[in-house]
Amino acid sequence: MNLSRRTLLKAGMAGLAASAVAGCNNGAADRGAGEVIYWLWDSAQLPMYTECAKVFQQQNPQYRVKIEQYGWNDYWNKLVTGFISGTAPDVFTSHSAKYPLFADKGQVLPIDDYVARDNVPLDIYQKSLADRWIGADGKRYGLPKDWDTEVYFYNSGLTDAAGISAEQLNSMTWNPSDGGTFEQIVARLTVDSKGRRGDQPGFDKNNVKVYGLGYGDAGGADGQTSWSWYAASNGWVYSEGQPWGTKFFYGDPKFTETIGWWRSLITKGYMPTYAQAKSGVDITTSFGAGKYGLTPNGSWMLGTYAGLKGVKTKLARLTQGPNGKRPSMMNGLADTIWAGTTRRDASWAWVKFLGSQTAQDIVAKAGVVFPAVTASMPAAKAAFAKAGWDVTPFLEPVEAGDVFPYPANPNAADVSAVMSPAMESVMSFASDPSSLIKANKDVNKILAANA
C-alpha cells in the first residue's frame, strides 16, 4: 500500500464509523429503489460481469445493476472517499487484505442473517474460501467469487536454449544455504552481454543481458508474488492466529535467512537490482521483451501473459523448500455490501447471485480467473486450455492442501507502512536482513496499541 492510500485510509478513520450509521443515500434521488451500483477494479472481468448483470436482471426484473470499473489505485481511494461522503457503491468487489479494516469500522454489512434466511449453501466453494470472509468478530462479510495461487511463468525459448527441460523446471528445489536446483537453473538462465551464462567461467554479473529471475517489488508485508512461498516452505508463518495476525514474525531467523538468500541472487547477478526492477517497466513487459527467464506471478495475470506476443510462455510449479512442500499463498476476492446502502434487499440479491454457480459458470467460461464454486472449475479449465494454458501448477497446491492464507489484520495499512519501506531498504542494500527484527517490533507495537 503506497503512502497516499495509507494517508487517505488513516485520515478517514475518524469519520468512517459515523458515515455508515448516518446511512447517506448514495445517490438515491438519481435512481430507482431497485438499482444497485456495483464496483470492480479489473477491466478484464468487466465483460463477464456485464453478462452476469444481464442474466441477473432477466431473473430479477425488479432490480437493475449499474457497473463501474476503476483501476486498482483509484478504486480504493474512491471507495474510502465514498465511505466518508456517503456515496460508496451498494456492492463492491473486496480483497481479503482490505475488508478487515472496513469491517472494523462498520463499513461493510454482515450477511449472516441473509445467508441463514435464504439457506445459501457454503459448501459449494473451494475449501476454506468461504471462511476467509468471516471477520475477527465472527461475522460473515461476503460470498467468495474467485481464488488465486502463484506459479513461475517461464520463457520456453530461453529455457530451451539453456538446455533446461520442463521436467527440471517442475521439480525445482531450494534451500537458504546454496539455493538448491532452483538457483542452479536461475544461474543457467542468466546471460551476460557477451553470451556467457551465470554458471559459466567469466560470467560478468555487472553486464547482464538476460536475468534468470525477475521480480516486481520487494514484497512489502505479504510477499505474495515475490518471496512468500520461499519463506513458507522454510517453515515460516506470518503470525500467531494466522490469518488474523495478533503477533507477527518478520524478525524470525527463518524469515531473515530466506530474504538474505533471495537478495543474494542480486549480488550474484542472477536477478536485477531493486532500482532496475522498479525502473518504471513492469515485470511482465520486461518478461515479454526477453529480459527474464522466470517470473513468479499469480493466476490473475494469465491474461496479461497471454497477450505477450514476442515470447512463448509456459507455467512451472513453485519450488520445493526445506519442509518438503511446494506451498502457495491462496487468496480470493468476494462481493461485499456497503453498510450505508439504502438498497439492502437489492444488494443482497445481487451478491447472492454473484456467489451462485449460475454466475460463476459465466465467469469460468471467460477464462480470466478461477471461480470460487468448485462445480464451475471444469469450465474454467476448459477455457484456459483453449487459450493454450495448462493451469495444473496453479491447482496442485490447492488439491494437495499446501496453501496458506493472505495475512489479514484491521491494521494492515499500518503494518504495510512499516514493512514496505523496510523490505525496500533491504532489497536496495541500504539495510541488512537483520533490520527486519526492528521492523517486526514496530509492527507488533502497532498491533498492541490497537488491540
VEXKEBA-801129 format. One line per 10 residues: number of its first residue (from 1); their letters; for each residue x, y, z of C-alpha. Coordinates in pm, 1 decimal, always signed. Each point is the difference from the previous one (the first is absolute). Layout:
# residues N
NUM = a = X:Y:Z | ... .
This chain:
# residues 451
1 = mnlsrrtllk = +0.0:+0.0:+0.0 | +153.4:+330.3:-100.2 | +11.4:+306.8:+222.6 | -282.0:+187.6:-170.1 | -246.4:-284.9:+49.5 | +113.8:-56.1:+356.8 | -35.0:+371.1:+74.2 | -352.3:+2.0:-137.7 | -93.7:-308.1:+197.0 | +140.7:+136.8:+324.1 .
11 = agmaglaasa = -139.5:+348.4:-53.2 | -345.0:-143.7:-53.6 | -3.8:-228.7:+302.3 | -170.2:+248.6:+229.7 | -288.4:+48.0:-239.5 | -41.7:-352.1:-127.3 | -203.8:-146.5:+281.9 | -236.1:+294.7:+3.0 | -66.4:+7.5:-372.9 | -152.3:-348.8:-15.3 .
21 = vagcnngaad = -223.6:+72.2:+297.3 | -116.0:+318.4:-165.6 | -112.6:-207.8:-298.3 | +52.1:+257.9:-272.4 | -207.4:-61.2:-308.5 | +292.9:-55.3:-243.2 | -194.9:+159.1:-280.1 | -349.9:-122.9:+92.9 | -164.7:+296.5:-164.9 | +163.2:-80.8:-330.9 .
31 = rgageviywl = -104.4:-364.0:-36.3 | -274.9:-245.3:+75.1 | -36.9:-192.8:+324.5 | +105.5:-322.5:-170.9 | +313.6:+125.4:-173.6 | +328.2:-129.8:+140.0 | +332.6:+171.2:-65.0 | +277.3:-258.6:-21.4 | +373.5:+70.0:-12.7 | +292.3:-213.3:-115.7 .
41 = wdsaqlpmyt = +362.0:+82.0:-90.6 | +97.6:-259.6:-260.9 | -78.3:+118.6:-352.6 | +53.2:-355.6:-130.2 | -296.7:-114.7:+209.1 | -235.1:+280.1:-100.8 | -147.2:-187.5:-301.4 | -85.0:-314.3:+193.6 | -159.4:+191.7:+286.1 | -197.7:+202.3:-249.9 .
51 = ecakvfqqqn = -132.7:-334.0:-124.2 | -72.4:-103.4:+360.4 | -201.5:+318.8:+47.6 | -209.2:-76.8:-309.5 | -87.6:-347.8:+125.2 | -68.5:+130.0:+352.1 | -237.0:+267.5:-132.4 | -182.8:-256.0:-213.3 | -54.6:-213.6:+309.0 | -74.4:+301.4:+223.8 .
61 = pqyrvkieqy = -176.0:+263.2:-212.0 | -68.5:+211.5:+308.1 | +372.5:+74.4:+29.3 | +258.1:+174.7:-217.2 | +379.6:-5.8:+28.2 | +228.6:+285.3:-100.5 | +363.6:-111.0:-23.1 | +290.9:+240.3:+42.3 | +365.9:-99.8:-45.1 | +305.1:+186.4:+132.6 .
71 = gwndywnklv = +370.6:-84.2:+0.4 | +147.7:-153.4:+316.9 | +140.2:+317.8:+156.8 | -296.7:+221.5:-85.0 | -238.1:-271.1:+111.0 | +99.5:-1.0:+367.3 | +42.7:+376.2:+17.5 | -348.7:+53.7:-142.4 | -147.5:-267.0:+223.6 | +129.3:+154.8:+323.6 .
81 = tgfisgtapd = -105.8:+343.7:-120.6 | -343.6:-148.3:-69.3 | -20.0:-142.6:+351.1 | +74.4:+341.2:+146.6 | -232.3:+196.4:-227.7 | -281.6:-253.6:-3.4 | +34.0:-65.1:-374.4 | +155.6:-348.1:+7.5 | -136.0:-268.2:-236.0 | -267.9:-233.0:+130.1 .
91 = vftshsakyp = +211.2:-305.8:-80.4 | +370.2:-20.5:-75.5 | +271.5:-253.6:-66.0 | +217.2:-30.4:+309.0 | +343.9:-141.5:+78.3 | +86.2:-203.3:+309.7 | +269.3:+254.2:+88.3 | -249.7:+287.7:-4.1 | -324.5:-117.9:+149.7 | +127.7:-51.0:+358.5 .
101 = lfadkgqvlp = +45.2:+376.3:+36.5 | -337.2:+72.9:-157.1 | -170.1:-254.5:+225.4 | +176.8:+141.8:+304.1 | -136.4:+344.0:-85.8 | -354.0:-120.0:-68.9 | +12.2:+71.8:-371.8 | -98.7:-343.3:-131.5 | -322.5:-181.4:+74.6 | +2.5:-339.0:+176.3 .
111 = iddyvardnv = -202.6:-240.6:-212.8 | -48.3:-287.4:+247.8 | -374.1:+62.1:+36.4 | -49.7:+7.7:-377.4 | +202.2:-318.7:-48.6 | -203.4:-178.5:+268.0 | -333.5:+135.2:-124.2 | +60.4:-112.4:-358.5 | +180.1:-322.6:+88.5 | +298.8:+96.3:-214.7 .
121 = pldiyqksla = +231.4:-304.2:-27.5 | +356.7:+75.8:+103.7 | +143.6:-341.1:-83.0 | -14.9:+68.5:-374.9 | +321.7:+203.2:+18.4 | +362.1:-109.3:-10.3 | +109.6:-113.3:+343.9 | +58.7:+283.6:+252.1 | -102.0:+279.0:-241.0 | -329.5:+77.9:+169.1 .
131 = drwigadgkr = +169.8:+13.9:+339.6 | +240.7:+268.7:-123.3 | -292.6:+242.4:+14.8 | -79.3:-59.6:+364.0 | +145.1:+296.7:+183.7 | +182.4:+14.0:+330.7 | -339.5:+64.3:+159.1 | -135.4:-331.7:-130.7 | -238.4:+162.9:-249.0 | -9.9:-73.3:-373.4 .
141 = yglpkdwdte = +65.9:+290.9:-235.1 | -15.3:-144.6:-349.0 | -49.2:-294.5:-232.2 | +310.6:-112.7:-189.7 | +19.5:+63.0:-372.1 | +341.3:-134.8:-104.1 | +338.1:-117.4:+127.9 | +365.3:+12.5:-96.8 | +337.2:-162.6:+60.2 | +350.3:+63.3:-140.1 .
151 = vyfynsgltd = +237.0:-173.5:-243.9 | +304.8:+79.7:-212.5 | -71.8:+130.6:-347.7 | +296.2:-95.6:-217.0 | +126.5:+88.3:-346.4 | +25.5:-341.5:-164.3 | +223.6:+137.0:-274.8 | +256.8:+99.9:+261.8 | -30.7:-322.7:+198.0 | +37.5:-207.2:-317.9 .
161 = aagisaeqln = +309.8:+197.9:-97.0 | +143.6:-65.3:+345.3 | -68.8:-372.4:-25.3 | -245.6:+3.9:+288.8 | -293.8:-239.9:-30.1 | -356.8:+45.5:+119.7 | +59.1:-292.0:+235.3 | +294.3:+179.7:+159.8 | -203.6:+318.3:+37.5 | -285.7:-185.5:+164.7 .
171 = smtwnpsdgg = +224.5:-178.9:+249.1 | +201.5:+301.6:+123.3 | +111.9:+0.0:+362.8 | +148.1:+281.0:+204.8 | +163.3:+54.4:+337.0 | +147.8:+311.4:+165.3 | +353.6:-142.2:-1.3 | +80.0:-54.0:-367.7 | -334.8:+66.0:-171.0 | -39.0:-361.7:-114.0 .
181 = tfeqivarlt = -81.0:-94.9:-358.1 | -209.6:+315.0:-28.7 | +303.9:+224.3:+32.3 | +188.8:-220.6:-243.3 | -275.6:+45.4:-257.8 | -20.5:+376.2:+61.5 | +377.6:+22.3:-45.5 | -19.6:-198.9:-323.2 | -272.2:+227.9:-136.6 | +199.8:+315.0:+75.5 .
191 = vdskgrrgdq = +203.3:+127.4:-295.6 | +248.1:+287.9:-5.2 | +65.8:+242.4:-285.2 | +256.7:-236.2:-154.9 | -223.5:-306.5:+8.3 | +153.6:-164.6:+304.3 | -240.1:-165.2:+239.1 | -10.6:+44.4:+373.5 | +139.1:-349.6:+54.3 | +288.5:+44.7:-246.1 .
201 = pgfdknnvkv = +355.4:+130.2:+55.8 | +44.8:+371.1:-65.0 | -365.2:+90.0:+56.2 | -25.0:+378.6:+44.9 | -265.0:+68.1:+262.6 | +29.1:+375.4:-60.2 | -102.5:-22.3:-366.0 | -301.1:-228.5:-18.0 | -217.6:-28.0:-308.3 | -250.6:-256.8:+126.8 .
211 = yglgygdagg = -72.4:-61.0:+368.7 | -96.7:-349.5:+106.5 | -258.7:+131.5:+244.9 | -209.9:+314.1:-13.3 | -203.4:+157.0:+279.7 | -239.0:+290.7:+23.8 | +52.0:+137.4:+349.2 | +151.7:-61.6:+342.6 | -314.8:-170.5:+122.4 | -108.6:+234.6:+275.7 .
221 = adgqtswswy = -182.6:-174.2:+283.8 | -134.7:-293.8:-203.0 | +255.9:-89.4:-271.2 | -281.0:-166.9:-192.9 | +177.0:-11.8:-337.6 | +358.8:+49.4:+114.5 | +111.1:-199.6:+308.6 | -304.4:-146.7:+174.9 | +43.4:-364.2:-111.6 | +373.3:-5.2:+72.5 .
231 = aasngwvyse = -64.9:+111.7:+356.8 | -297.4:-231.5:+46.9 | +193.2:-300.5:-130.3 | +279.4:+88.6:+243.7 | -242.5:-58.4:+286.4 | -93.1:+365.4:+58.9 | -347.7:+138.3:+75.5 | -107.0:+363.6:-5.4 | -154.3:+16.3:+342.0 | -170.0:-155.3:+296.1 .
241 = gqpwgtkffy = -368.2:-43.5:-64.8 | +55.2:-27.2:-376.0 | -166.5:+138.2:-206.4 | -118.4:+246.4:+266.7 | +344.5:+111.1:+109.2 | +29.9:+87.3:+368.0 | +379.8:-13.2:+8.5 | +219.9:+5.3:-309.3 | +329.3:-182.4:-59.4 | +191.9:+206.6:-256.2 .
251 = gdpkftetig = +300.5:-16.4:+232.0 | +3.5:-381.7:+11.5 | +337.4:-147.2:-112.6 | -182.6:-219.8:-252.1 | -135.3:+313.6:-163.7 | +315.8:+210.6:+11.0 | +211.1:-283.7:-141.9 | -254.4:-49.9:-277.7 | +13.2:+368.1:-94.2 | +379.6:-2.6:+27.7 .
261 = wwrslitkgy = +20.2:-285.8:-247.9 | -253.4:+161.6:-235.3 | +198.1:+324.4:+5.4 | +322.7:-188.7:-71.2 | -129.9:-73.5:-349.4 | +49.6:+371.1:-69.2 | +356.3:-14.1:+131.5 | +73.6:-296.5:-229.2 | -148.1:+178.1:-300.1 | -285.7:-247.2:-51.1 .
271 = mptyaqaksg = -273.3:+248.6:+89.4 | -19.6:+375.7:-78.0 | +72.8:+260.8:+263.1 | -297.2:+151.4:+177.1 | +53.3:+325.3:-191.7 | -13.0:-191.4:-328.5 | -306.8:-196.2:+103.4 | -179.6:+322.5:+93.2 | +124.7:+202.4:-297.0 | -350.3:+62.3:-131.4 .
281 = vdittsfgag = -17.0:-303.9:-228.9 | -225.4:-261.6:+157.4 | +97.1:-363.2:+42.0 | -218.7:-135.3:-279.3 | +124.9:+256.2:-252.7 | +359.8:-89.7:+82.5 | -86.0:-369.5:-26.2 | -167.1:+60.4:-334.6 | +313.4:+176.3:-120.6 | +206.7:-309.9:+77.2 .
291 = kygltpngsw = +177.8:+154.2:+300.1 | -104.6:-267.9:+252.9 | +4.9:-379.7:-20.0 | -237.1:-55.9:+293.2 | -249.6:+232.9:+166.4 | -220.8:-102.5:+292.6 | -355.0:+127.0:-17.8 | -361.9:-71.9:+83.3 | -274.7:-169.4:-197.8 | -175.5:+333.6:-50.7 .
301 = mlgtyaglkg = +286.2:+90.5:-236.7 | -67.6:-278.2:-251.2 | -172.9:+236.6:-240.2 | +285.0:+250.3:+14.1 | +263.4:-264.1:-73.2 | -216.1:-142.2:-278.9 | +12.7:+340.9:-164.7 | +381.3:-4.4:-23.8 | +55.7:-86.8:-364.7 | +380.0:+1.0:-9.7 .
311 = vktklarltq = +48.9:-299.4:+230.2 | -140.4:-346.9:+45.2 | -105.5:-17.4:+361.4 | -55.1:-312.3:+206.6 | -67.2:-72.0:+367.2 | +209.3:-182.0:+258.7 | -61.4:-100.3:+359.9 | +136.9:+201.3:+286.2 | +315.2:-127.5:+169.5 | +6.1:-277.4:+255.1 .
321 = gpngkrpsmm = +155.4:+132.0:+319.7 | +176.1:-143.8:+305.1 | -332.2:-119.7:+143.5 | -50.3:-224.1:-304.3 | -303.3:+189.9:-128.3 | -87.5:+240.6:-282.2 | -235.8:+235.3:+183.4 | -176.6:+291.2:-163.5 | -194.0:+288.4:+141.7 | -367.3:-49.8:-79.3 .
331 = ngladtiwag = -204.4:+314.0:-7.4 | -336.9:+93.9:-137.5 | -242.9:+281.9:-53.6 | -358.5:+40.2:+116.1 | -293.5:+227.4:-60.7 | -97.2:+206.6:+302.5 | -280.3:+240.2:+86.6 | +59.0:+352.1:+125.3 | -158.3:+42.6:+341.7 | -136.4:+340.9:-98.5 .
341 = ttrrdaswaw = -202.3:-115.1:-299.4 | -371.2:+74.5:-3.4 | -51.7:-293.2:-239.8 | +82.3:-295.5:+220.3 | -244.5:-250.2:-150.7 | +105.8:+80.2:-355.4 | +367.7:-4.5:+97.9 | -33.3:-337.3:+171.2 | -184.0:-145.4:-300.6 | +291.9:+105.5:-223.0 .
351 = vkflgsqtaq = +264.5:-134.2:+241.1 | -185.0:-330.5:+34.2 | -21.2:-31.2:-376.9 | +369.2:+76.0:-47.5 | +83.7:-274.1:+248.2 | -215.1:-255.7:-182.8 | +110.0:-261.1:-251.7 | -207.7:+171.0:-266.3 | +212.1:+314.0:+21.2 | +326.8:-180.4:+56.4 .
361 = divakagvvf = -54.4:-220.1:-304.5 | -10.1:+322.7:-201.6 | +321.0:+112.4:+167.3 | +163.3:-340.4:-55.3 | -72.4:-11.9:-372.1 | +175.5:+334.6:-47.2 | +332.4:-159.2:+97.2 | +124.4:+298.9:+201.5 | -3.6:-123.2:+363.1 | -69.3:-318.3:+194.1 .
371 = pavtasmpaa = -359.9:+2.7:+131.0 | -65.1:-59.8:+367.7 | -277.1:-253.4:-65.5 | +162.4:-341.3:-33.6 | -251.5:-124.7:-257.0 | +90.3:+291.9:-228.6 | +369.1:-97.5:-17.8 | -27.1:-247.1:-293.4 | -129.9:+280.6:-220.1 | +289.0:+221.9:+108.9 .
381 = kaafakagwd = +257.6:-272.3:-70.9 | -148.2:-50.1:-345.7 | +9.1:+372.5:-72.0 | +363.2:+30.5:+106.8 | +94.5:-311.9:-198.6 | -163.8:+149.4:-309.1 | +218.8:+307.2:+52.5 | +308.3:-223.0:+11.9 | +57.8:-17.9:+376.2 | +59.3:-311.4:+205.8 .
391 = vtpflepvea = -100.5:+145.9:+336.5 | +92.7:-310.5:+200.1 | +280.8:+177.2:+194.0 | -257.1:+243.2:+140.4 | -234.0:-278.4:+106.3 | +241.4:-248.4:+156.7 | +65.8:+188.7:+326.9 | -375.1:+31.5:+56.2 | -63.7:-367.9:-68.6 | +291.2:-98.6:+227.5 .
401 = gdvfpypanp = -107.3:+236.1:+277.3 | +335.0:+180.3:-20.9 | -141.2:+350.5:+13.1 | +16.5:+280.4:+254.9 | -219.6:+308.7:+31.1 | +71.4:+361.9:-78.1 | +74.9:+165.8:+337.0 | -300.7:+189.2:+132.1 | -14.8:+278.2:+255.2 | -210.8:+313.3:+56.2 .
411 = naadvsavms = +331.2:+187.0:+33.3 | +134.2:-120.8:-336.6 | +59.5:+356.0:-119.1 | +226.8:+69.1:+296.9 | +176.8:-335.7:-29.5 | +64.5:+68.9:-367.6 | +123.0:+350.2:+80.6 | +272.0:-159.7:+213.1 | +85.5:-304.7:-206.7 | -3.3:+148.2:-351.5 .
421 = pamesvmsfa = +284.3:+247.8:+59.6 | +180.2:-254.0:+219.0 | -1.3:-258.8:-279.2 | +94.6:+259.8:-260.0 | +293.3:+106.5:+214.4 | +120.9:-359.3:+25.5 | -39.0:-71.7:-370.6 | +180.3:+320.6:-95.8 | +287.2:-96.2:+237.8 | -52.5:+305.3:+218.5 .
431 = sdpsslikan = -71.3:-236.8:+291.4 | +83.2:-356.9:+94.6 | -268.9:-269.1:+36.3 | +61.4:+20.1:+375.9 | -165.8:+344.4:-10.3 | -330.2:-183.3:-37.5 | +21.7:-90.9:+367.4 | -58.2:+364.7:+91.8 | -267.1:+37.4:-268.2 | -181.1:-296.2:+150.4 .
441 = kdvnkilaan = +11.2:+157.6:+345.8 | -152.2:+316.1:-146.9 | -276.1:-205.2:-161.0 | -83.4:-175.5:+325.5 | -5.2:+331.6:+188.1 | -267.3:+117.4:-245.0 | -203.9:-313.8:+57.3 | +33.1:+30.4:+377.2 | -103.4:+365.6:-6.6 | -312.5:-83.1:-201.5 .
451 = a = -95.6:-318.9:+180.8 .
